[in-house]
Every structure is written in C-alpha cells, then in structure tokens.
Amino acid sequence: MAEFIVLGAGMVGVSTALALQASGHQVTIVDKRDAGLETSYGNAGMIQVEAAEPYALPRDIATLCKYAFEISNDVTWKMSGALQMAPALWSYFRHSAAEKHAKISRIHSQLTFRSTADHDPLIHASGSEHLIDHCGLVMLHRDKRVFEKAVRKAEFLMAEYGVTSNIYDGKSYLHKEPALKKAPAGAVHYTQSWSCSSPGDLTKAYCDLFVKQGGRLVSGDASTLQHTVSGWQILTSDGELKAEQVVVALGPWSPELLKRFGYHIPMVYKRGYHGHFNAPNTLQRPFLDVANGVLAAPMVKGLRVTTGAALVPFDSAIDTKQLKRGAKALNEIIDLGEQVVEPQWVGTRPCMPDMLPLVGEAPNHKGLWFHFGHGHQGFTLGPTTARLLIRAMEGESNELLRALSPTQRLSS
Ligand SMILES: Cc1cc2nc3c(=O)[nH]c(=O)nc-3n(C[C@H](O)[C@H](O)[C@H](O)COP(=O)(O)OP(=O)(O)OC[C@H]3O[C@@H](n4cnc5c(N)ncnc54)[C@H](O)[C@@H]3O)c2cc1C
C-alpha cells in the first residue's frame, strides 16, 4: 500500500482516486473546489461509445475556410487564441493526417469501447442509476448529402470498431422523436452510448462513494505542490499533506502546474458553453444538430444546449455568440422555450495534439503521474483510463499503455 495525492476532483481525478482505492492504496484528493464543479460539471453528459475516432482537425481547404471565416458554428476562434496555441495547433494539424488519425483511432476506440462497462459498476455502487439513460446519441442531419456521407461513416464505424447504429430517413425519425417540429434530412442513432442527466452530480456521487469507502477530499491549491526528498507535499485546509506519489488530474489546468516542474505540455484548449432551456416537449434522446455544431440533451436543469469549440485564450472573457447562434438554429427544429436564468457556465476541453490522454509516469520525476488531456471525451473515459493508469503503476507495459505514456509522447 502506498500513499497518494490526487490533484483534481473532476471525473478524471475522482475515477483515479476510486481505482487507486480499489487497489488498496491510501488516497487523498486535493481540489480548490468541491467535486465535479468545473469541466466535468457543464459538459453534454454523453458516455460516448460512438466516439471511436477522436475529433481530428479538418485538413481540407473548404472546411478550414469555413472555420476561418466562422461560416459554420461548430468552431469559432480568436487570433490571440490561435497564436497562443500555434505550436499545439500545428502538431494537431499534423496528427490529423488520415494515416496518423487512423492509427490514433485504433487506440482511442479501445478506450471508448470499454467506457460504459467501466462506468457501470461505479454508477451502481454510487446509487446513480437515476442519472443514466441507455438511450444512445443521435446525429441529426439537415443536409441530404451530408447525411449520406454520415451513413457511410456509420457503416465504417461498425465494420472497423463494432459501433452500432440505426439509420432513419427524415420522416421515420420524426416518428421516433415527436419533439421535432419538422423532418430532418435523416438521422444516425448510435445505440451503445449512454447519457447522464447531471454530469456534475455523477462526478460528485463517485466522489461521495470514494469518501464513504475511506478516502479523503480536502481543499487546497495545486500550485503549492512541492517535490521533497521523500516524495511530495502540498498545503491544504487540513495543513501540510505528504505522500510518496502524486497524480495530476487537473484537466485543462494541468500544463500550467507542470511548467513549474520543467514540463512544457502542448495543449489545444477548446472552450465550450452551455445553456438550459425550459423546452415544453422532452426529447427522447440527446441529439447533435450537425449543421450547427450544438448538442441538445435533456438534463435535470432543463434541456441543456452545449456548443462546439471556441479556440480562444484560456482566460479570455465570456462570449456567448456560439451558444446564441446554436440556440437560434435549434429553435427552428424544436421548441426550446425560455432560457433558464443562471450564471453563465464556461468550460475547456483539455485536448492533446495527438488526440489521446496522457496516462502514466512523468518522464523526469519518480512518483509523479500524469492523468489528463482527455479532450472531448473526459467524462466518458475517466474510469477507463484510471484503470489503465493503475496497470501502468503496477509496471505493466503493452501497446495501449505505451501509446498513452507521457514518456513515449512528450519526448517524440
Ligand atoms: C461544452 C463541453 C461539452 C462536453 N461534452 C462531453 C461529453 O458529452 N462527453 C464527454 O465524455 N466529455 C465531454 N466533454 C469533455 C469533458 O467535459 C472533459 O474532458 C472532462 O470533464 C475533463 O475532466 P477532468 O477531470 O480532466 O477535468 P475537470 O473536470 O475540469 O477537473 C479538474 C479539476 O481540477 C481542479 N483544479 C484546477 N486548478 C486547481 C488548482 N490550482 N488547485 C486545485 N484544484 C484545481 C478544478 O477545480 C477541477 O475540479 C465536454 C466538454 C465541454 C467543454
């Protein structure tokens, strides 16, 4: 048994703590806030088996021009953000080449494929069944040609990774989803994905389970972490805390902390927003309005609308234009109702340029473990990569673990 500090109480940190605890270790989570209040709070709540292939940066000129001139709503950007992230974006562009992306997807699909099975025991043990719906995720298409392409993609995902889907023409999907005002061009229903009606509450429920089983969550600032002769120490509200090992699971805040230890982690920060609406008709299942890059999901607080990516500096001011445009477009096909008045949530997807999370020991420090960079799928993958992290800690080495290892990737 060893003593561990886990920095960060998002889905990734809490899953790490539970996996370490299950392996018999003594674990304390340190966070500035309570569990599940940041990125793991405001996301779209999808546990995404269908996301076998991580989001690549499009490389065709037409799409890049659409992004550059913000003609499409799924990506917006600011010059300051693009300049700040230029090296990471360049690396992301290179990794998005077809051959490299296919290789990365073979790794990523092994993670997403296990995601529901790895969440399942935690959902039951934490008594969170009421938050989960096994209803899948729909890609709703307004354009016939784009829909036809999406059908071919769905067939490919089935053949390559075993991702199951049902295809509907517009009229038959209108029957399945009575909340729609009119028939779309078509819909692809990915059936294995699950949705959560309150991602923050699920993260908190996992954390409560960890505490009930003897773990501790204490308040503290990760920036006070020190490397000592015997291990690691950090200042917390309970005083100075020492441990032999520390796991960095600070999501998008991880690179900033690690600069102090000499690591320059390239990260693409993809900001997103959400808003809740009192939609009069409940959706049967979440859907992505592909043409407008917004996802609509029924949640505890109302119908949650989440946006695509804004490539802006990490700390730039809130700008809800993407959310407003997305909501306006959604209103054409469903009745959104009034927007719920609440403080504006903003979150950042912590994306690695090679589209895989960093899972494993830091290249130059013993007892320092990286577990972050889950990008668009951290809520999905927390429990899965936590299990893999434990296997890396136990000294296992295989193709999957090597592909996720910081040592392999930060030096190449
Ligand atoms: C709009 C949007 C929609 C998304 N939809 C989905 C989805 O449907 N499915 C999916 O799988 N993923 C989705 N994601 C991605 C997912 O939300 C993230 O990948 C995931 O939440 C990252 O989890 P995390 O635990 O790494 O980070 P976080 O949840 O951000 O946790 C990091 C923790 O670190 C703490 N922290 C930060 N700095 C310090 C400090 N100095 N000291 C102490 N503590 C600190 C924070 O308080 C926080 O609790 C979405 C993201 C966005 C933005």
The ligand as an SDF file (V2000), in Angstrom:
LIG
                    3D

 53 58  0  0  0  0  0  0  0  0999 V2000
  -19.1040   22.0030  -23.8490 C   0  0  0  0  0  0  0  0  0  0  0  0
  -18.4600   20.6920  -23.4900 C   0  0  0  0  0  0  0  0  0  0  0  0
  -19.1490   19.5040  -23.7330 C   0  0  0  0  0  0  0  0  0  0  0  0
  -18.5500   18.2700  -23.4400 C   0  0  0  0  0  0  0  0  0  0  0  0
  -19.2680   17.1160  -23.5840 N   0  0  0  0  0  0  0  0  0  0  0  0
  -18.7170   15.9250  -23.2490 C   0  0  0  0  0  0  0  0  0  0  0  0
  -19.4740   14.7240  -23.3320 C   0  0  0  0  0  0  0  0  0  0  0  0
  -20.6470   14.7120  -23.6750 O   0  0  0  0  0  0  0  0  0  0  0  0
  -18.8480   13.5600  -23.0090 N   0  0  0  0  0  0  0  0  0  0  0  0
  -17.5560   13.5170  -22.6150 C   0  0  0  0  0  0  0  0  0  0  0  0
  -17.0270   12.4470  -22.3860 O   0  0  0  0  0  0  0  0  0  0  0  0
  -16.8270   14.6560  -22.4520 N   0  0  0  0  0  0  0  0  0  0  0  0
  -17.3770   15.8510  -22.7640 C   0  0  0  0  0  0  0  0  0  0  0  0
  -16.6500   16.9930  -22.6500 N   0  0  0  0  0  0  0  0  0  0  0  0
  -15.2600   16.9040  -22.1870 C   0  0  0  0  0  0  0  0  0  0  0  0
  -15.2060   16.6350  -20.7000 C   0  0  0  0  0  0  0  0  0  0  0  0
  -16.0860   17.5020  -20.0190 O   0  0  0  0  0  0  0  0  0  0  0  0
  -13.7680   16.8220  -20.1770 C   0  0  0  0  0  0  0  0  0  0  0  0
  -12.8650   16.0730  -20.9610 O   0  0  0  0  0  0  0  0  0  0  0  0
  -13.6710   16.3010  -18.7310 C   0  0  0  0  0  0  0  0  0  0  0  0
  -14.6720   16.8930  -17.9280 O   0  0  0  0  0  0  0  0  0  0  0  0
  -12.3080   16.5930  -18.1470 C   0  0  0  0  0  0  0  0  0  0  0  0
  -12.3450   16.1200  -16.8210 O   0  0  0  0  0  0  0  0  0  0  0  0
  -11.1530   16.3920  -15.8430 P   0  0  0  0  0  0  0  0  0  0  0  0
  -11.4330   15.6880  -14.5760 O   0  0  0  0  0  0  0  0  0  0  0  0
   -9.8770   16.1170  -16.5550 O   0  0  0  0  0  0  0  0  0  0  0  0
  -11.1860   17.9930  -15.6410 O   0  0  0  0  0  0  0  0  0  0  0  0
  -12.1600   18.8860  -14.7100 P   0  0  0  0  0  0  0  0  0  0  0  0
  -13.4980   18.3020  -14.6180 O   0  0  0  0  0  0  0  0  0  0  0  0
  -12.0250   20.2850  -15.1840 O   0  0  0  0  0  0  0  0  0  0  0  0
  -11.4680   18.7710  -13.2930 O   0  0  0  0  0  0  0  0  0  0  0  0
  -10.2860   19.4660  -12.9790 C   0  0  0  0  0  0  0  0  0  0  0  0
  -10.3430   19.8250  -11.5070 C   0  0  0  0  0  0  0  0  0  0  0  0
   -9.1220   20.4980  -11.1640 O   0  0  0  0  0  0  0  0  0  0  0  0
   -9.4260   21.4860  -10.2010 C   0  0  0  0  0  0  0  0  0  0  0  0
   -8.3630   22.4970  -10.1750 N   0  0  0  0  0  0  0  0  0  0  0  0
   -7.9720   23.3150  -11.1730 C   0  0  0  0  0  0  0  0  0  0  0  0
   -6.9270   24.0830  -10.7670 N   0  0  0  0  0  0  0  0  0  0  0  0
   -6.6620   23.7280   -9.4910 C   0  0  0  0  0  0  0  0  0  0  0  0
   -5.6910   24.1460   -8.5340 C   0  0  0  0  0  0  0  0  0  0  0  0
   -4.7760   25.0790   -8.8080 N   0  0  0  0  0  0  0  0  0  0  0  0
   -5.7040   23.5470   -7.3340 N   0  0  0  0  0  0  0  0  0  0  0  0
   -6.6110   22.5960   -7.0110 C   0  0  0  0  0  0  0  0  0  0  0  0
   -7.5420   22.1680   -7.8750 N   0  0  0  0  0  0  0  0  0  0  0  0
   -7.5710   22.7290   -9.1030 C   0  0  0  0  0  0  0  0  0  0  0  0
  -10.7790   22.0370  -10.6590 C   0  0  0  0  0  0  0  0  0  0  0  0
  -11.4350   22.6950   -9.5780 O   0  0  0  0  0  0  0  0  0  0  0  0
  -11.4790   20.7720  -11.1500 C   0  0  0  0  0  0  0  0  0  0  0  0
  -12.2880   20.1980  -10.1470 O   0  0  0  0  0  0  0  0  0  0  0  0
  -17.2260   18.2420  -22.9260 C   0  0  0  0  0  0  0  0  0  0  0  0
  -16.5460   19.4390  -22.6710 C   0  0  0  0  0  0  0  0  0  0  0  0
  -17.1550   20.6550  -22.9530 C   0  0  0  0  0  0  0  0  0  0  0  0
  -16.4090   21.9250  -22.6510 C   0  0  0  0  0  0  0  0  0  0  0  0
  1  2  1  0
  2  3  1  0
  2 52  2  0
  3  4  2  0
  4  5  1  0
  4 50  1  0
  5  6  2  0
  6  7  1  0
  6 13  1  0
  7  8  2  0
  7  9  1  0
  9 10  1  0
 10 11  2  0
 10 12  1  0
 12 13  2  0
 13 14  1  0
 14 15  1  0
 14 50  1  0
 15 16  1  0
 16 17  1  0
 16 18  1  0
 18 19  1  0
 18 20  1  0
 20 21  1  0
 20 22  1  0
 22 23  1  0
 23 24  1  0
 24 25  2  0
 24 26  1  0
 24 27  1  0
 27 28  1  0
 28 29  2  0
 28 30  1  0
 28 31  1  0
 31 32  1  0
 32 33  1  0
 33 34  1  0
 33 48  1  0
 34 35  1  0
 35 36  1  0
 35 46  1  0
 36 37  1  0
 36 45  1  0
 37 38  2  0
 38 39  1  0
 39 40  1  0
 39 45  2  0
 40 41  1  0
 40 42  2  0
 42 43  1  0
 43 44  2  0
 44 45  1  0
 46 47  1  0
 46 48  1  0
 48 49  1  0
 50 51  2  0
 51 52  1  0
 52 53  1  0
M  END
$$$$
